[in-house]
Amino acid sequence: MTRTTQWIYAWLLLLPSLVLLALFTHYPAVATLWQSFFSTAKGSRPTVFVGLDNYQQLVEDPIFWQALSNNFWYAFWTIPISIALAILMAIWVNQRIAGRGFLRLAYFTPTILPMIAVANIWLFFYTPEYGLLAKFLEPFGSGSQNWLGSKGTALPAVMVVAIWKEAGFFMIFYLAALQSMSPHLAEAAAIEGASRWYFFRRVTFPLLMPTTLFVLVNAVINAFRLVDHIVVMTRGGPDNATSLLLYYIYEIGFRFWDTAYAAALTVVLLAILGIAALAQFFFLGRKVHYQ
């Protein structure tokens, strides 16, 4: 087989994936960017080119800035806590302990539940007076708290749900990474008298960096694509306290039918995710160690 034939054969093998990638990823992104420069067609009024008017409206939109701020705080707290819990759970269930299989299943179960089901479960937990959390705190003299109806507690309450669901998913990747490590590393460290904390800090965690980079990219994407359990639990309230960026795009596009403005918001969201991904690979890529 000649080199040219090999080249053609390789591209033919890649062609189905490239077509799907172009149709469902690249084309929608370019079409969204193009649509953001036009107005929304309404009734007999056709769409017209408006240039940067949608982006000007975005800059002057206080709800957009609040949703963006909420999303950054949401990501700031949920991502590191979820990853830290995932590492701790993975290390625990990687040891030879009683009921290890049950623990793995228990940690991973929230991941396989549909987000709508998870949201309804936690709605019961957060229900004032009758919810599980209210009943648990009642013996301690805590008054009835409307966790999802108060501006101060609504967003943290939503964060707890996300952490509960995400940590088990990330744990699976860390568990697989831990199981791929050579046991001779721990044996050598034990012979040298290294403590467990020193071994984790100097050996285990650096070797987990490829997994951490992968998990971090997914965690950032997940933090900015949350819609379903916001719809079920709070609908962005109270007073937009839990309105995140993708939920606001959903409202603009499907509730108010301003597709052009929603397209401009989507372009901003894609830009944020792209910059975040590049920053992660640039700053963490040099710290990644492969076995």
Phi and psi restraints in degrees (value plus and minus 20) as a CYANA .aco file:
   2 THR   PHI     -95.4   -55.4
   2 THR   PSI     145.8   185.8
   3 ARG   PHI     -83.4   -43.4
   3 ARG   PSI     -58.0   -18.0
   4 THR   PHI     -85.1   -45.1
   4 THR   PSI     -60.7   -20.7
   5 THR   PHI     -84.4   -44.4
   5 THR   PSI     -60.7   -20.7
   6 GLN   PHI     -82.0   -42.0
   6 GLN   PSI     -61.2   -21.2
   7 TRP   PHI     -83.1   -43.1
   7 TRP   PSI     -65.9   -25.9
   8 ILE   PHI     -84.0   -44.0
   8 ILE   PSI     -62.6   -22.6
   9 TYR   PHI     -82.3   -42.3
   9 TYR   PSI     -61.4   -21.4
  10 ALA   PHI     -83.7   -43.7
  10 ALA   PSI     -64.3   -24.3
  11 TRP   PHI     -88.7   -48.7
  11 TRP   PSI     -52.2   -12.2
  12 LEU   PHI     -86.5   -46.5
  12 LEU   PSI     -56.2   -16.2
  13 LEU   PHI     -86.4   -46.4
  13 LEU   PSI     -54.6   -14.6
  14 LEU   PHI    -101.4   -61.4
  14 LEU   PSI     -37.9     2.1
  15 LEU   PHI     -76.8   -36.8
  15 LEU   PSI     -67.6   -27.6
  16 PRO   PHI     -78.1   -38.1
  16 PRO   PSI     -62.5   -22.5
  17 SER   PHI     -87.3   -47.3
  17 SER   PSI     -59.3   -19.3
  18 LEU   PHI     -85.1   -45.1
  18 LEU   PSI     -58.7   -18.7
  19 VAL   PHI     -83.8   -43.8
  19 VAL   PSI     -66.9   -26.9
  20 LEU   PHI     -83.2   -43.2
  20 LEU   PSI     -60.9   -20.9
  21 LEU   PHI     -83.7   -43.7
  21 LEU   PSI     -61.9   -21.9
  22 ALA   PHI     -87.9   -47.9
  22 ALA   PSI     -61.9   -21.9
  23 LEU   PHI     -90.0   -50.0
  23 LEU   PSI     -59.0   -19.0
  24 PHE   PHI    -127.8   -87.8
  24 PHE   PSI     -21.7    18.3
  25 THR   PHI    -147.5  -107.5
  25 THR   PSI     -79.8   -39.8
  26 HIS   PHI     -92.1   -52.1
  26 HIS   PSI     -66.9   -26.9
  27 TYR   PHI     -82.3   -42.3
  27 TYR   PSI     -67.2   -27.2
  28 PRO   PHI     -79.1   -39.1
  28 PRO   PSI     -57.1   -17.1
  29 ALA   PHI     -86.0   -46.0
  29 ALA   PSI     -64.9   -24.9
  30 VAL   PHI     -86.6   -46.6
  30 VAL   PSI     -61.0   -21.0
  31 ALA   PHI     -84.2   -44.2
  31 ALA   PSI     -57.8   -17.8
  32 THR   PHI     -85.9   -45.9
  32 THR   PSI     -63.1   -23.1
  33 LEU   PHI     -81.1   -41.1
  33 LEU   PSI     -63.3   -23.3
  34 TRP   PHI     -84.6   -44.6
  34 TRP   PSI     -62.2   -22.2
  35 GLN   PHI     -87.2   -47.2
  35 GLN   PSI     -45.9    -5.9
  36 SER   PHI     -88.4   -48.4
  36 SER   PSI     -33.5     6.5
  37 PHE   PHI    -114.8   -74.8
  37 PHE   PSI     -13.8    26.2
  38 PHE   PHI    -142.4  -102.4
  38 PHE   PSI     143.5   183.5
  39 SER   PHI    -105.4   -65.4
  39 SER   PSI     146.6   186.6
  40 THR   PHI    -104.7   -64.7
  40 THR   PSI     109.2   149.2
  41 ALA   PHI     -91.0   -51.0
  41 ALA   PSI     109.5   149.5
  42 LYS   PHI    -154.0  -114.0
  42 LYS   PSI      99.0   139.0
  43 GLY   PHI      40.4    80.4
  43 GLY   PSI    -146.2  -106.2
  44 SER   PHI    -105.3   -65.3
  44 SER   PSI     -24.0    16.0
  45 ARG   PHI    -107.6   -67.6
  45 ARG   PSI      95.4   135.4
  46 PRO   PHI     -96.3   -56.3
  46 PRO   PSI     146.5   186.5
  47 THR   PHI     -92.3   -52.3
  47 THR   PSI     121.4   161.4
  48 VAL   PHI    -151.5  -111.5
  48 VAL   PSI     136.8   176.8
  49 PHE   PHI     -93.7   -53.7
  49 PHE   PSI     105.6   145.6
  50 VAL   PHI    -140.9  -100.9
  50 VAL   PSI     -16.0    24.0
  51 GLY   PHI      45.9    85.9
  51 GLY   PSI    -144.3  -104.3
  52 LEU   PHI    -116.9   -76.9
  52 LEU   PSI      -3.1    36.9
  53 ASP   PHI     -80.9   -40.9
  53 ASP   PSI     -59.0   -19.0
  54 ASN   PHI     -85.2   -45.2
  54 ASN   PSI     -55.6   -15.6
  55 TYR   PHI     -93.4   -53.4
  55 TYR   PSI     -52.5   -12.5
  56 GLN   PHI     -85.6   -45.6
  56 GLN   PSI     -62.1   -22.1
  57 GLN   PHI     -81.9   -41.9
  57 GLN   PSI     -57.3   -17.3
  58 LEU   PHI     -83.8   -43.8
  58 LEU   PSI     -64.0   -24.0
  59 VAL   PHI     -82.7   -42.7
  59 VAL   PSI     -52.8   -12.8
  60 GLU   PHI    -113.1   -73.1
  60 GLU   PSI     -15.2    24.8
  61 ASP   PHI    -112.7   -72.7
  61 ASP   PSI      89.9   129.9
  62 PRO   PHI     -87.8   -47.8
  62 PRO   PSI     -49.7    -9.7
  63 ILE   PHI     -89.0   -49.0
  63 ILE   PSI     -56.4   -16.4
  64 PHE   PHI     -80.1   -40.1
  64 PHE   PSI     -65.8   -25.8
  65 TRP   PHI     -86.6   -46.6
  65 TRP   PSI     -54.8   -14.8
  66 GLN   PHI     -88.8   -48.8
  66 GLN   PSI     -62.6   -22.6
  67 ALA   PHI     -82.7   -42.7
  67 ALA   PSI     -59.8   -19.8
  68 LEU   PHI     -85.8   -45.8
  68 LEU   PSI     -62.6   -22.6
  69 SER   PHI     -83.2   -43.2
  69 SER   PSI     -64.8   -24.8
  70 ASN   PHI     -77.9   -37.9
  70 ASN   PSI     -61.3   -21.3
  71 ASN   PHI     -87.4   -47.4
  71 ASN   PSI     -58.4   -18.4
  72 PHE   PHI     -86.7   -46.7
  72 PHE   PSI     -61.6   -21.6
  73 TRP   PHI     -86.6   -46.6
  73 TRP   PSI     -57.9   -17.9
  74 TYR   PHI     -80.3   -40.3
  74 TYR   PSI     -67.6   -27.6
  75 ALA   PHI     -86.8   -46.8
  75 ALA   PSI     -59.1   -19.1
  76 PHE   PHI     -79.8   -39.8
  76 PHE   PSI     -56.9   -16.9
  77 TRP   PHI    -113.6   -73.6
  77 TRP   PSI     -62.2   -22.2
  78 THR   PHI     -92.8   -52.8
  78 THR   PSI     -57.3   -17.3
  79 ILE   PHI     -85.4   -45.4
  79 ILE   PSI     -76.0   -36.0
  80 PRO   PHI     -85.7   -45.7
  80 PRO   PSI     -55.9   -15.9
  81 ILE   PHI     -87.3   -47.3
  81 ILE   PSI     -63.6   -23.6
  82 SER   PHI     -81.4   -41.4
  82 SER   PSI     -63.4   -23.4
  83 ILE   PHI     -88.2   -48.2
  83 ILE   PSI     -62.4   -22.4
  84 ALA   PHI     -82.0   -42.0
  84 ALA   PSI     -64.8   -24.8
  85 LEU   PHI     -83.6   -43.6
  85 LEU   PSI     -59.2   -19.2
  86 ALA   PHI     -81.6   -41.6
  86 ALA   PSI     -62.8   -22.8
  87 ILE   PHI     -85.2   -45.2
  87 ILE   PSI     -64.9   -24.9
  88 LEU   PHI     -81.8   -41.8
  88 LEU   PSI     -64.8   -24.8
  89 MET   PHI     -85.6   -45.6
  89 MET   PSI     -59.7   -19.7
  90 ALA   PHI     -84.5   -44.5
  90 ALA   PSI     -63.1   -23.1
  91 ILE   PHI     -83.1   -43.1
  91 ILE   PSI     -60.1   -20.1
  92 TRP   PHI     -85.3   -45.3
  92 TRP   PSI     -71.5   -31.5
  93 VAL   PHI     -98.3   -58.3
  93 VAL   PSI     -24.4    15.6
  94 ASN   PHI    -104.2   -64.2
  94 ASN   PSI     -33.8     6.2
  95 GLN   PHI    -103.0   -63.0
  95 GLN   PSI     144.4   184.4
  96 ARG   PHI    -105.4   -65.4
  96 ARG   PSI      68.1   108.1
  97 ILE   PHI    -143.9  -103.9
  97 ILE   PSI     139.5   179.5
  98 ALA   PHI     -88.2   -48.2
  98 ALA   PSI     117.9   157.9
  99 GLY   PHI      51.9    91.9
  99 GLY   PSI       6.5    46.5
 100 ARG   PHI     -81.5   -41.5
 100 ARG   PSI     -61.6   -21.6
 101 GLY   PHI     -83.8   -43.8
 101 GLY   PSI     -59.9   -19.9
 102 PHE   PHI     -85.7   -45.7
 102 PHE   PSI     -60.5   -20.5
 103 LEU   PHI     -83.5   -43.5
 103 LEU   PSI     -62.6   -22.6
 104 ARG   PHI     -80.2   -40.2
 104 ARG   PSI     -63.0   -23.0
 105 LEU   PHI     -85.1   -45.1
 105 LEU   PSI     -61.9   -21.9
 106 ALA   PHI     -83.8   -43.8
 106 ALA   PSI     -61.2   -21.2
 107 TYR   PHI     -88.7   -48.7
 107 TYR   PSI     -53.9   -13.9
 108 PHE   PHI    -106.7   -66.7
 108 PHE   PSI     -39.3     0.7
 109 THR   PHI     -74.9   -34.9
 109 THR   PSI     -64.7   -24.7
 110 PRO   PHI     -77.3   -37.3
 110 PRO   PSI     -47.5    -7.5
 111 THR   PHI     -87.4   -47.4
 111 THR   PSI     -57.1   -17.1
 112 ILE   PHI    -105.5   -65.5
 112 ILE   PSI     -27.0    13.0
 113 LEU   PHI     -98.2   -58.2
 113 LEU   PSI     119.0   159.0
 114 PRO   PHI     -81.8   -41.8
 114 PRO   PSI     123.6   163.6
 115 MET   PHI     -80.1   -40.1
 115 MET   PSI     -53.1   -13.1
 116 ILE   PHI     -83.3   -43.3
 116 ILE   PSI     -61.7   -21.7
 117 ALA   PHI     -85.6   -45.6
 117 ALA   PSI     -62.7   -22.7
 118 VAL   PHI     -80.4   -40.4
 118 VAL   PSI     -63.6   -23.6
 119 ALA   PHI     -81.9   -41.9
 119 ALA   PSI     -61.1   -21.1
 120 ASN   PHI     -88.9   -48.9
 120 ASN   PSI     -55.4   -15.4
 121 ILE   PHI     -81.5   -41.5
 121 ILE   PSI     -67.0   -27.0
 122 TRP   PHI     -93.8   -53.8
 122 TRP   PSI     -43.5    -3.5
 123 LEU   PHI     -80.3   -40.3
 123 LEU   PSI     -59.8   -19.8
 124 PHE   PHI     -85.9   -45.9
 124 PHE   PSI     -60.2   -20.2
 125 PHE   PHI     -80.7   -40.7
 125 PHE   PSI     -60.7   -20.7
 126 TYR   PHI    -108.9   -68.9
 126 TYR   PSI     -23.8    16.2
 127 THR   PHI     -80.1   -40.1
 127 THR   PSI     106.7   146.7
 128 PRO   PHI     -82.8   -42.8
 128 PRO   PSI     121.8   161.8
 129 GLU   PHI      52.2    92.2
 129 GLU   PSI     -64.4   -24.4
 130 TYR   PHI    -127.4   -87.4
 130 TYR   PSI     -31.8     8.2
 131 GLY   PHI     -92.4   -52.4
 131 GLY   PSI     143.8   183.8
 132 LEU   PHI     -81.1   -41.1
 132 LEU   PSI     -61.6   -21.6
 133 LEU   PHI     -86.2   -46.2
 133 LEU   PSI     -59.4   -19.4
 134 ALA   PHI     -85.2   -45.2
 134 ALA   PSI     -60.7   -20.7
 135 LYS   PHI     -88.2   -48.2
 135 LYS   PSI     -54.8   -14.8
 136 PHE   PHI     -88.8   -48.8
 136 PHE   PSI     -58.7   -18.7
 137 LEU   PHI    -104.9   -64.9
 137 LEU   PSI     -32.7     7.3
 138 GLU   PHI     -78.4   -38.4
 138 GLU   PSI     -63.7   -23.7
 139 PRO   PHI     -83.9   -43.9
 139 PRO   PSI     -39.5     0.5
 140 PHE   PHI    -110.2   -70.2
 140 PHE   PSI     -12.2    27.8
 141 GLY   PHI      58.9    98.9
 141 GLY   PSI      -6.4    33.6
 142 SER   PHI     -98.5   -58.5
 142 SER   PSI     109.7   149.7
 143 GLY   PHI     -91.0   -51.0
 143 GLY   PSI     147.3   187.3
 144 SER   PHI     -84.8   -44.8
 144 SER   PSI     107.6   147.6
 145 GLN   PHI    -138.1   -98.1
 145 GLN   PSI     107.1   147.1
 146 ASN   PHI    -108.4   -68.4
 146 ASN   PSI      68.2   108.2
 147 TRP   PHI     -82.8   -42.8
 147 TRP   PSI     -58.6   -18.6
 148 LEU   PHI    -112.6   -72.6
 148 LEU   PSI     -26.8    13.2
 149 GLY   PHI    -124.2   -84.2
 149 GLY   PSI     -19.6    20.4
 150 SER   PHI    -129.4   -89.4
 150 SER   PSI     116.1   156.1
 151 LYS   PHI     -82.9   -42.9
 151 LYS   PSI     -49.8    -9.8
 152 GLY   PHI     -97.9   -57.9
 152 GLY   PSI     -43.6    -3.6
 153 THR   PHI    -136.2   -96.2
 153 THR   PSI     -31.6     8.4
 154 ALA   PHI     -83.9   -43.9
 154 ALA   PSI     -70.0   -30.0
 155 LEU   PHI     -86.8   -46.8
 155 LEU   PSI     -64.9   -24.9
 156 PRO   PHI     -78.8   -38.8
 156 PRO   PSI     -55.8   -15.8
 157 ALA   PHI     -84.3   -44.3
 157 ALA   PSI     -59.1   -19.1
 158 VAL   PHI     -88.0   -48.0
 158 VAL   PSI     -56.9   -16.9
 159 MET   PHI     -81.5   -41.5
 159 MET   PSI     -60.5   -20.5
 160 VAL   PHI     -79.6   -39.6
 160 VAL   PSI     -61.8   -21.8
 161 VAL   PHI     -82.2   -42.2
 161 VAL   PSI     -64.1   -24.1
 162 ALA   PHI     -84.8   -44.8
 162 ALA   PSI     -62.7   -22.7
 163 ILE   PHI     -83.0   -43.0
 163 ILE   PSI     -63.5   -23.5
 164 TRP   PHI     -79.3   -39.3
 164 TRP   PSI     -56.7   -16.7
 165 LYS   PHI    -104.4   -64.4
 165 LYS   PSI     -55.3   -15.3
 166 GLU   PHI    -100.7   -60.7
 166 GLU   PSI     -55.8   -15.8
 167 ALA   PHI     -79.1   -39.1
 167 ALA   PSI     -62.1   -22.1
 168 GLY   PHI     -85.6   -45.6
 168 GLY   PSI     -53.3   -13.3
 169 PHE   PHI     -87.0   -47.0
 169 PHE   PSI     -65.1   -25.1
 170 PHE   PHI     -88.9   -48.9
 170 PHE   PSI     -49.6    -9.6
 171 MET   PHI     -78.1   -38.1
 171 MET   PSI     -57.7   -17.7
 172 ILE   PHI     -79.1   -39.1
 172 ILE   PSI     -61.3   -21.3
 173 PHE   PHI     -88.2   -48.2
 173 PHE   PSI     -61.9   -21.9
 174 TYR   PHI     -87.9   -47.9
 174 TYR   PSI     -56.3   -16.3
 175 LEU   PHI     -83.6   -43.6
 175 LEU   PSI     -63.0   -23.0
 176 ALA   PHI     -82.5   -42.5
 176 ALA   PSI     -59.2   -19.2
 177 ALA   PHI     -87.1   -47.1
 177 ALA   PSI     -60.9   -20.9
 178 LEU   PHI     -84.3   -44.3
 178 LEU   PSI     -59.0   -19.0
 179 GLN   PHI     -91.7   -51.7
 179 GLN   PSI     -39.2     0.8
 180 SER   PHI    -106.2   -66.2
 180 SER   PSI     -28.7    11.3
 181 MET   PHI     -97.5   -57.5
 181 MET   PSI     126.1   166.1
 182 SER   PHI     -90.9   -50.9
 182 SER   PSI     110.4   150.4
 183 PRO   PHI     -86.9   -46.9
 183 PRO   PSI     -36.6     3.4
 184 HIS   PHI     -85.3   -45.3
 184 HIS   PSI     -44.6    -4.6
 185 LEU   PHI     -84.9   -44.9
 185 LEU   PSI     -65.6   -25.6
 186 ALA   PHI     -86.6   -46.6
 186 ALA   PSI     -58.3   -18.3
 187 GLU   PHI     -84.2   -44.2
 187 GLU   PSI     -63.2   -23.2
 188 ALA   PHI     -85.3   -45.3
 188 ALA   PSI     -59.9   -19.9
 189 ALA   PHI     -85.7   -45.7
 189 ALA   PSI     -58.5   -18.5
 190 ALA   PHI     -85.5   -45.5
 190 ALA   PSI     -59.0   -19.0
 191 ILE   PHI     -83.1   -43.1
 191 ILE   PSI     -57.2   -17.2
 192 GLU   PHI     -98.7   -58.7
 192 GLU   PSI     -24.8    15.2
 193 GLY   PHI      63.0   103.0
 193 GLY   PSI      -0.6    39.4
 194 ALA   PHI     -93.6   -53.6
 194 ALA   PSI     119.2   159.2
 195 SER   PHI     -94.6   -54.6
 195 SER   PSI     144.6   184.6
 196 ARG   PHI     -82.6   -42.6
 196 ARG   PSI     -60.8   -20.8
 197 TRP   PHI     -84.9   -44.9
 197 TRP   PSI     -62.2   -22.2
 198 TYR   PHI     -84.7   -44.7
 198 TYR   PSI     -61.4   -21.4
 199 PHE   PHI     -83.8   -43.8
 199 PHE   PSI     -61.0   -21.0
 200 PHE   PHI     -84.9   -44.9
 200 PHE   PSI     -64.6   -24.6
 201 ARG   PHI     -90.3   -50.3
 201 ARG   PSI     -56.7   -16.7
 202 ARG   PHI    -116.3   -76.3
 202 ARG   PSI     -43.9    -3.9
 203 VAL   PHI    -140.0  -100.0
 203 VAL   PSI     -79.1   -39.1
 204 THR   PHI     -83.4   -43.4
 204 THR   PSI     -72.9   -32.9
 205 PHE   PHI     -84.0   -44.0
 205 PHE   PSI     -63.0   -23.0
 206 PRO   PHI     -79.3   -39.3
 206 PRO   PSI     -57.1   -17.1
 207 LEU   PHI     -94.4   -54.4
 207 LEU   PSI     -36.4     3.6
 208 LEU   PHI    -107.8   -67.8
 208 LEU   PSI     -22.1    17.9
 209 MET   PHI     -80.6   -40.6
 209 MET   PSI     -59.2   -19.2
 210 PRO   PHI     -79.3   -39.3
 210 PRO   PSI     -60.8   -20.8
 211 THR   PHI     -87.4   -47.4
 211 THR   PSI     -60.3   -20.3
 212 THR   PHI     -82.6   -42.6
 212 THR   PSI     -60.2   -20.2
 213 LEU   PHI     -82.9   -42.9
 213 LEU   PSI     -65.1   -25.1
 214 PHE   PHI     -82.0   -42.0
 214 PHE   PSI     -66.1   -26.1
 215 VAL   PHI     -85.2   -45.2
 215 VAL   PSI     -59.7   -19.7
 216 LEU   PHI     -84.1   -44.1
 216 LEU   PSI     -62.3   -22.3
 217 VAL   PHI     -80.8   -40.8
 217 VAL   PSI     -65.3   -25.3
 218 ASN   PHI     -85.7   -45.7
 218 ASN   PSI     -56.8   -16.8
 219 ALA   PHI     -86.1   -46.1
 219 ALA   PSI     -60.0   -20.0
 220 VAL   PHI     -85.3   -45.3
 220 VAL   PSI     -63.6   -23.6
 221 ILE   PHI     -81.0   -41.0
 221 ILE   PSI     -65.7   -25.7
 222 ASN   PHI     -82.3   -42.3
 222 ASN   PSI     -55.7   -15.7
 223 ALA   PHI     -87.9   -47.9
 223 ALA   PSI     -44.7    -4.7
 224 PHE   PHI    -126.3   -86.3
 224 PHE   PSI     -13.4    26.6
 225 ARG   PHI    -141.4  -101.4
 225 ARG   PSI       6.8    46.8
 226 LEU   PHI    -104.9   -64.9
 226 LEU   PSI     103.6   143.6
 227 VAL   PHI    -154.5  -114.5
 227 VAL   PSI     -71.7   -31.7
 228 ASP   PHI     -80.0   -40.0
 228 ASP   PSI     -68.3   -28.3
 229 HIS   PHI    -100.5   -60.5
 229 HIS   PSI     -34.4     5.6
 230 ILE   PHI     -89.2   -49.2
 230 ILE   PSI     -62.1   -22.1
 231 VAL   PHI     -80.1   -40.1
 231 VAL   PSI     -64.0   -24.0
 232 VAL   PHI     -94.8   -54.8
 232 VAL   PSI     -61.0   -21.0
 233 MET   PHI    -109.4   -69.4
 233 MET   PSI     -63.7   -23.7
 234 THR   PHI    -153.1  -113.1
 234 THR   PSI     -39.9     0.1
 235 ARG   PHI      32.7    72.7
 235 ARG   PSI      16.3    56.3
 236 GLY   PHI      64.3   104.3
 236 GLY   PSI     -29.0    11.0
 237 GLY   PHI    -107.9   -67.9
 237 GLY   PSI    -198.8  -158.8
 238 PRO   PHI     -99.4   -59.4
 238 PRO   PSI     116.9   156.9
 239 ASP   PHI      34.4    74.4
 239 ASP   PSI      26.7    66.7
 240 ASN   PHI      42.9    82.9
 240 ASN   PSI       0.5    40.5
 241 ALA   PHI     -88.4   -48.4
 241 ALA   PSI     -45.7    -5.7
 242 THR   PHI    -137.4   -97.4
 242 THR   PSI      -3.1    36.9
 243 SER   PHI     -96.2   -56.2
 243 SER   PSI      92.3   132.3
 244 LEU   PHI    -117.9   -77.9
 244 LEU   PSI     148.6   188.6
 245 LEU   PHI     -82.0   -42.0
 245 LEU   PSI     -66.3   -26.3
 246 LEU   PHI     -90.1   -50.1
 246 LEU   PSI     -53.3   -13.3
 247 TYR   PHI     -85.2   -45.2
 247 TYR   PSI     -59.2   -19.2
 248 TYR   PHI     -84.9   -44.9
 248 TYR   PSI     -58.7   -18.7
 249 ILE   PHI     -81.9   -41.9
 249 ILE   PSI     -62.8   -22.8
 250 TYR   PHI     -79.1   -39.1
 250 TYR   PSI     -64.5   -24.5
 251 GLU   PHI     -83.5   -43.5
 251 GLU   PSI     -66.6   -26.6
 252 ILE   PHI     -83.6   -43.6
 252 ILE   PSI     -63.2   -23.2
 253 GLY   PHI     -98.3   -58.3
 253 GLY   PSI     -57.8   -17.8
 254 PHE   PHI    -133.5   -93.5
 254 PHE   PSI     -33.5     6.5
 255 ARG   PHI    -120.9   -80.9
 255 ARG   PSI     -63.5   -23.5
 256 PHE   PHI    -121.1   -81.1
 256 PHE   PSI     -26.9    13.1
 257 TRP   PHI      36.1    76.1
 257 TRP   PSI      15.1    55.1
 258 ASP   PHI    -119.8   -79.8
 258 ASP   PSI      58.8    98.8
 259 THR   PHI     -87.5   -47.5
 259 THR   PSI     -50.7   -10.7
 260 ALA   PHI     -88.4   -48.4
 260 ALA   PSI     -65.0   -25.0
 261 TYR   PHI     -86.4   -46.4
 261 TYR   PSI     -58.0   -18.0
 262 ALA   PHI     -82.2   -42.2
 262 ALA   PSI     -55.4   -15.4
 263 ALA   PHI     -85.4   -45.4
 263 ALA   PSI     -61.3   -21.3
 264 ALA   PHI     -83.0   -43.0
 264 ALA   PSI     -61.5   -21.5
 265 LEU   PHI     -82.9   -42.9
 265 LEU   PSI     -58.7   -18.7
 266 THR   PHI     -85.8   -45.8
 266 THR   PSI     -59.0   -19.0
 267 VAL   PHI     -80.9   -40.9
 267 VAL   PSI     -61.9   -21.9
 268 VAL   PHI     -82.6   -42.6
 268 VAL   PSI     -62.9   -22.9
 269 LEU   PHI     -81.7   -41.7
 269 LEU   PSI     -64.8   -24.8
 270 LEU   PHI     -83.0   -43.0
 270 LEU   PSI     -57.8   -17.8
 271 ALA   PHI     -85.1   -45.1
 271 ALA   PSI     -62.0   -22.0
 272 ILE   PHI     -81.4   -41.4
 272 ILE   PSI     -66.6   -26.6
 273 LEU   PHI     -85.3   -45.3
 273 LEU   PSI     -59.4   -19.4
 274 GLY   PHI     -84.3   -44.3
 274 GLY   PSI     -64.8   -24.8
 275 ILE   PHI     -84.6   -44.6
 275 ILE   PSI     -61.5   -21.5
 276 ALA   PHI     -82.7   -42.7
 276 ALA   PSI     -62.8   -22.8
 277 ALA   PHI     -85.1   -45.1
 277 ALA   PSI     -63.7   -23.7
 278 LEU   PHI     -83.8   -43.8
 278 LEU   PSI     -59.4   -19.4
 279 ALA   PHI     -84.6   -44.6
 279 ALA   PSI     -60.7   -20.7
 280 GLN   PHI     -83.8   -43.8
 280 GLN   PSI     -65.4   -25.4
 281 PHE   PHI     -88.7   -48.7
 281 PHE   PSI     -53.0   -13.0
 282 PHE   PHI     -92.5   -52.5
 282 PHE   PSI     -65.0   -25.0
 283 PHE   PHI    -105.4   -65.4
 283 PHE   PSI     -53.2   -13.2
 284 LEU   PHI    -114.6   -74.6
 284 LEU   PSI     -41.2    -1.2
 285 GLY   PHI     -78.2   -38.2
 285 GLY   PSI     -57.3   -17.3
 286 ARG   PHI     -94.4   -54.4
 286 ARG   PSI     -34.0     6.0
 287 LYS   PHI    -119.2   -79.2
 287 LYS   PSI     -18.9    21.1
 288 VAL   PHI    -101.6   -61.6
 288 VAL   PSI     108.5   148.5
 289 HIS   PHI    -135.9   -95.9
 289 HIS   PSI     109.7   149.7
 290 TYR   PHI    -128.3   -88.3
 290 TYR   PSI     125.2   165.2
